[in-house]
Amino acid sequence: VLITPTPFAAVDQRPLEMLSALGVDCLVNPFGAKPTEEQMLDLVNDVDAIIAGTEPITDRVMANAPRLRLISRLGVGLDSVDLDAARRRSIAVSYTPAAPVPAVAEMTIGIMLVLLRSLHVSNARMHDGEWCWIIGRRISEVTIGVVGVGPIGTMVLRYLSALGVSDVLLHDVNPDPCLADNVPGLAFEWVTLDRLLAESDVVTLHLPLTESTKNLVGFDELMSMKDDAVIINTSRGGILNEDNLYEVLARGHLSGAGIDVFEHEPYDGPLATVERCLLTSHMASASVGCRVQMEIEATEEVIRLLTDQPLQGLVPESVFPSRRAEGR
């Protein structure tokens, strides 16, 4: 079994202990960072399963892994895995979509609070010796737009309801008709993306990265937002165009942005020079409980494979690009 996420089992050794008890030989990522495609080619030759992070698992990588039977993805994002290639090669793909939900939703709320009160700006200036006093806005006094209302977006809405937020705009290609039952007491309205961007004070993105969401929010979309609005991306890099965001911020438009995910990671682009842009290193799911749960669930799926038990975390057919194109 190849284990690529790093760190892995750093907080809780149970995943490695579970594999060891079964007599499984484990190859742990030797690079200390996300492997490149070329590095993956050298790692996969003799493995039956991969406990995978966000490294590229392309058709080329799979072609170099004749024994590979399972890709057990640690987390929810699947843009790094060529799902259709896996199907053609009869390689199962599973994931852990529920585990990261509370941590990502909590961090999203935290970023909202930081941006609305400019805490990141005050902190930076205080560290530079400047007494910095900024008047901000309360979360219950603004209009919040949520783009993508899946499990994480729904959890964000529950937290917003608890914080007394009463003005919420939602956009999703498949609006949930049962959302009012899942988030009781929250007033919300389903709207077009254009209207959501134009009317929201806070925009938060919770979408998978697909062909249809790539660069979904670019220059024109950002410029259509309120001058003092903020935008948050804790979903996937590439949905929000980072170069366009920098250009918009450099013009003085938007009062802030909170970005946890980037098209190319580690990120070393110009947003790091913008004081009112809060940057974090793809860590929204990195709470102790959620991380351990993801690692254990991904490991349990590998054990099911190796002990001929039914897999429980298989990616649904509707997520595969070929099935989306067919409208299934």
C-alpha positions, 0 to 999 in steps of 0.5 A: 500500500502506498501512502502519499499524504504528508503528514500521515498518522502524525497525531494518531498511529491507528491507521498504520497500526491497522495496516501493520496488524494485517501484515500489509507492507506500506510505502510512505511518501519519502518526499515530505511533500506532495509528489509530482506526477513524475515522482508518482510514476516511480512510487506506484509500480508494485502497489495494490492500493493508494491512500491518496492526497491531492497528488496527480493520479493520472492515466499515465500514473495508473498505466505504471501501476499494473497491480493497482486496484484501489485509490482511497482518497483522503478527503473529498476533492477528486480533481487530482484523480483521473476518474474515467481512466480509473474506470477504464482500468477497473480501479476502484476510487473511494473517498471520505466526504463526510469527515472534513465537513465540520472543520472546513465549515468552521474555518470558513466562518472563522475567515468570515469573522476575520475579514469582516473585522480586518483582524489580519490587517490589524495583526500585521500592523501591530507586529510592525509596531503600528497601533491599528484600530479598524472599524469593521462589520458584524456578521449578523449585519451583512448579506452572505452569499454561499455558492455551492450548497453541498454538505460543507455549504449546508454546514456553513449555513447551520453555523450562520443561523446560529450566529443570527445571520438573517440575509442569505443568498444561495446559488447551486446548479441543483438547489436542494428542495429540502434545505429549509428542513436541514437548516431550520430557522434560516431565511434564504433565497436561491438566486442566480450567480450574477445576483449573488455576486452583486448583492452579497457582502460576503461570498464563500465558495463551496464547489468541486473543481470540474470543467464547468467550475474552472475559473468560475469566478474571474475578473468580471465576476469579481468586479461585479461585487460590491466595492467593500465585499469580501470573497472566500475560497476554502473549496478548490484552487482554480475555481477562483482565478487568483491572478484576476483576484490580485488584479482586482485587489490591486485596483482597490476593489473588494475590502478583502479575500480569504484564500485557503486553496490554490491552483498550484500549491505551494502558492508563491504568487502575488496575493502574498503581497496584498495585506488585506488578503488572508492566505492559509496553506490548504488547511481548512480540514486540518483539525485533529478530529477531522484529520484522524477520521479521514485517515482512519476511513481511508485506511478502513477502505483499503483493509476492506479491499485486501480482505475481500469485503465490500467497499463502502466509500466508493465515489458515486457514478454521478461524479465521474466526468463522463457521466456528467457529460452524459447527463446521468 
